[in-house]
Amino acid sequence: MRATFLDYATVSFNDDLDPAGLRHAMPQLELRPQTAQADVAAAIDGAEIVLVNKLRLTRDIIDRTPTLKLIALSATGTNNIDLDAARERDVAVCNLRDYCTASVVQHVMGTLLLLTHKLREYDALVRSGAWQRGENFCLLDYPIRELTGRKLGIVGYGTLGQGVAHAARTFGMEVLLANRPGGMPIAGRVELDELLPQVDVLSLHCPLTPATDGLIGARQLARMKPDAVLINTARGSLVDSAALAAALRAGRLGGAAIDVLPQEPPVAGNPLLAGDIPNLIVTPHIAWAAREARQRCLDEMAANVEDFRRGGRRGRVC
């Protein structure tokens, strides 16, 4: 079977991963570091298996590739694939689950500690010579908060949300769960509007859907405590960037750690990229990207393809 990985460099940086599992599953595999969106149809012409991360496989592209049998995603999200067109054409689609949980959990807790323990600020003080000039053995310029006893709110309680909840409880935090907008209410969870005023930290782990697009905007931020922290490692469009920037500048929110933006890379800019926003950490979509997680990504894709070739449904979303 001819197979093509359209954007391999989004997973493997400078060939730091071992693609042996992929090549065993697909001996005719072509590893393309990058493919322009405009070139996708030509790149997969004649392919039976397409491996992809973020490039879009639209109805037109799927319809123009009659040989296509399987789309294997190197991610959990499927919003870049026209699933209806795939179903109509009987093209299987597989995604990945629980391959980067440890990495995401580390990122969430790491950025939370960075914000609450003021590590960047104290490092800057030392580098400026303030400690060397100080009269006491320590500096106490910035207040530090303990996580014990604080409340963490989670939107999206799948594998990633559960992993973050487990880690938070080891710090002595209380975990509250929100009903996902657009989903059915679940016993033990509360509506988002009810949850927001209660939590000291809000962590987002839900998919981007019409119901969650713009989930956290000016109205929702206004309902949060003025010293609360927002963490988004899910999808950029869950959060209104301009509203968040305004809330942080005005001191209406304690801090934010944002790993995802609506447009990636943000070639058209984004309000959160301004240099004057306090208590903000912006990272380039790397919460998932520990080397072990990226290698697991390739190995899980290979397992999905091998199972598909045996007639199985491993990782199938359609």
C-alpha positions in Angstrom: 0.0 0.0 0.0 1.3 3.4 -0.9 1.4 5.7 2.1 2.3 9.3 2.7 3.0 11.2 5.9 2.2 14.8 4.9 3.7 16.7 7.8 6.2 14.4 9.5 8.3 17.4 10.8 5.4 18.4 13.0 6.1 15.3 15.1 9.8 14.5 14.6 12.2 17.4 15.0 15.5 17.0 13.1 14.8 13.3 12.8 15.0 12.8 16.6 12.4 10.0 16.5 12.6 6.4 15.2 10.1 5.7 12.4 10.8 2.0 12.2 7.3 1.1 13.4 5.8 3.2 10.7 8.0 1.7 8.0 7.3 -1.9 9.2 3.5 -1.2 8.9 3.9 0.6 5.6 7.0 -0.4 3.6 6.1 2.1 0.9 5.8 5.0 3.3 6.9 8.4 2.1 7.9 10.8 4.9 7.3 14.4 3.8 8.7 16.9 6.3 6.1 19.5 5.3 3.4 19.9 2.6 1.8 23.2 1.7 -2.0 23.0 2.1 -2.4 23.9 -1.6 -0.3 20.8 -2.5 -2.0 18.2 -0.4 -4.2 16.8 -3.2 -1.2 16.3 -5.5 0.9 14.9 -2.7 -1.6 12.1 -1.9 -2.5 11.3 -5.5 -2.6 7.5 -5.7 -2.0 6.9 -1.9 -4.1 4.4 0.0 -3.0 5.5 3.4 -2.5 9.2 4.4 -0.8 10.1 7.7 -1.4 13.7 8.8 -1.3 16.0 11.8 -2.7 19.4 11.2 -3.2 19.7 7.4 -6.8 19.8 6.2 -8.3 16.9 4.3 -11.4 18.5 2.8 -14.3 16.9 1.0 -12.8 18.0 -2.3 -9.4 16.4 -1.5 -11.0 13.2 -0.3 -13.2 13.0 -3.4 -10.3 13.6 -5.7 -8.3 10.6 -4.2 -10.3 7.4 -5.2 -7.4 5.2 -3.9 -7.7 6.5 -0.4 -8.6 3.9 2.2 -7.3 5.2 5.6 -6.5 8.6 7.2 -4.3 8.1 10.2 -4.0 11.2 12.5 -1.0 11.9 14.6 -3.3 13.7 17.0 -6.6 13.4 19.0 -8.5 16.2 17.3 -10.3 15.4 14.1 -11.6 18.9 13.2 -9.1 19.1 10.2 -10.8 16.1 8.5 -14.1 16.1 6.8 -15.5 13.1 8.6 -18.8 13.2 6.7 -17.0 12.9 3.3 -14.8 10.1 4.7 -17.8 8.1 5.8 -19.6 8.6 2.5 -16.5 7.4 0.7 -16.0 4.5 3.2 -12.6 5.9 4.1 -11.5 4.9 7.6 -10.2 7.6 10.0 -8.1 6.8 13.1 -6.9 9.2 15.8 -4.7 8.8 18.9 -5.7 8.8 22.5 -3.7 8.8 25.7 -0.3 9.2 24.0 0.8 12.5 25.6 -1.0 12.6 28.9 2.1 12.7 31.0 3.6 15.5 28.9 0.4 17.6 29.1 0.0 17.1 32.8 3.6 18.2 33.4 3.0 21.3 31.3 -0.2 22.2 33.1 1.3 21.8 36.6 4.7 23.3 35.5 3.1 26.5 34.2 0.8 26.7 37.2 3.8 26.5 39.6 5.6 29.1 37.4 2.7 31.5 37.9 1.9 30.9 41.5 5.4 30.6 42.8 6.6 33.7 40.7 9.6 31.8 39.5 10.2 34.1 36.5 9.9 37.2 38.6 12.4 36.0 41.3 14.8 34.8 38.7 14.7 38.3 37.1 15.4 39.9 40.5 18.5 37.8 41.0 19.8 38.5 37.5 19.3 42.2 38.2 21.5 42.0 41.3 18.6 42.7 43.7 19.5 39.7 45.9 23.1 40.6 46.0 22.3 44.1 47.2 19.6 42.9 49.6 19.8 43.2 53.4 18.0 39.9 54.2 18.7 36.3 53.3 15.7 36.1 51.0 13.6 38.4 48.8 9.8 38.6 49.3 8.9 41.1 46.6 6.3 38.9 45.0 3.6 37.0 47.0 3.7 33.2 46.6 0.5 31.0 46.8 0.3 27.5 48.0 -1.8 25.1 45.8 -3.0 23.1 48.8 -6.6 23.9 49.5 -7.2 25.7 46.2 -9.9 24.7 43.8 -9.1 23.5 40.3 -11.9 23.6 37.7 -11.6 21.3 34.7 -13.6 21.6 31.4 -13.2 18.3 29.5 -12.7 15.2 31.7 -11.3 12.8 29.3 -7.9 11.2 29.7 -6.0 14.5 29.8 -8.5 16.1 32.2 -8.3 13.1 34.5 -4.5 13.1 34.5 -4.5 16.8 35.5 -7.0 16.2 38.2 -4.9 13.3 39.6 -1.8 15.5 39.7 -3.7 18.4 41.2 -5.0 16.3 44.0 -1.5 15.2 44.9 -0.8 18.9 45.6 -3.9 19.0 47.9 -6.2 20.8 45.5 -9.9 20.2 45.3 -11.1 19.4 41.8 -14.4 20.6 40.4 -15.7 19.4 37.0 -17.8 21.4 34.6 -20.5 20.0 32.3 -19.2 20.5 28.8 -21.3 23.0 26.8 -23.3 21.2 24.2 -23.1 17.9 26.1 -25.4 16.1 28.4 -25.3 17.1 32.1 -23.4 14.5 34.2 -24.1 13.8 37.9 -21.4 15.4 40.1 -20.6 18.2 37.6 -21.8 21.7 37.5 -22.5 24.2 34.7 -19.6 26.4 33.7 -21.2 29.6 34.8 -21.6 28.1 38.3 -18.1 26.7 38.4 -16.2 29.9 37.3 -16.7 32.0 40.5 -15.6 29.1 42.7 -12.2 28.1 41.1 -8.7 29.4 41.7 -7.5 27.6 38.5 -9.4 26.8 35.4 -7.8 24.2 33.0 -9.3 23.5 29.6 -9.2 20.0 28.0 -12.3 19.9 25.8 -12.4 19.6 22.0 -13.2 22.5 19.8 -16.8 22.3 18.6 -19.5 24.8 17.6 -20.7 24.7 21.3 -17.2 25.3 22.7 -15.9 27.9 20.2 -15.4 31.1 22.3 -16.0 29.2 25.5 -14.1 31.7 27.6 -14.8 35.2 26.7 -15.2 38.6 28.5 -18.4 37.5 30.3 -16.8 34.3 31.6 -13.6 36.0 32.6 -15.5 38.6 34.5 -17.1 35.7 36.6 -13.7 34.4 37.7 -11.8 35.5 40.8 -9.4 38.4 40.2 -6.5 36.2 41.3 -7.6 33.1 39.4 -5.4 31.4 36.8 -6.5 30.2 33.3 -4.7 27.4 31.6 -5.4 26.4 28.0 -3.6 23.4 26.4 -6.6 22.3 24.3 -7.6 24.5 21.3 -6.9 28.2 20.8 -10.4 29.2 19.8 -11.8 28.1 23.1 -10.5 31.4 24.5 -11.2 35.0 23.3 -7.6 36.2 23.0 -8.5 39.9 23.1 -10.7 39.5 26.1 -8.0 37.6 28.0 -5.4 40.2 27.2 -7.7 43.0 28.4 -8.5 41.1 31.7 -4.8 40.5 32.5 -3.8 44.1 31.7 -6.6 45.4 33.9 -5.7 43.1 36.8 -9.0 41.3 36.6 -7.3 37.9 36.4 -4.3 36.6 38.3 -2.6 34.9 35.4 -2.8 32.7 32.3 -0.8 30.0 30.6 -1.7 29.6 26.9 -0.2 26.9 24.8 -2.6 27.2 21.8 -3.8 30.0 19.6 -6.6 30.2 17.1 -4.1 30.4 14.2 -0.9 28.4 14.4 1.6 29.6 13.6 0.2 33.1 14.4 1.4 34.7 11.2 -1.3 37.3 11.4 -0.5 38.1 15.0 -2.6 37.7 18.1 -3.5 40.0 21.0 -1.7 37.7 23.5 1.7 38.1 21.7 2.0 41.7 22.9 5.0 42.3 25.2 3.2 44.3 27.9 0.7 41.7 29.2 1.5 40.8 32.9 1.3 37.3 34.4 1.0 35.6 31.0 2.9 32.6 29.7 2.5 31.8 26.0 4.1 28.7 24.6 4.1 27.4 21.0 1.7 24.4 21.2 4.3 22.2 23.0 2.4 20.8 26.0 2.1 17.5 24.2 5.6 17.4 22.9 7.9 15.5 25.3 10.1 13.3 23.2 8.6 10.2 24.7 5.1 11.4 23.8 6.1 12.1 20.2 7.7 8.7 19.8 4.6 7.1 21.3 2.6 9.1 18.8 4.5 7.4 15.9 4.3 3.9 17.5 0.5 4.3 18.1 -0.1 5.4 14.5 1.8 2.3 13.3 -0.3 0.1 15.6 -3.5 1.7 14.2 -2.4 1.1 10.6 -1.4 -2.5 11.3 -4.7 -3.2 12.9 -6.6 -1.6 10.0 -4.8 -3.8 7.5 -5.9 -6.8 9.6 -9.5 -5.6 9.4 -9.7 -4.1 12.9 -11.0 -0.9 14.2 -8.3 0.3 16.6 -8.4 4.1 17.1 -11.3 4.4 14.6 -13.5 7.5 14.7 -15.2 6.5 11.5 
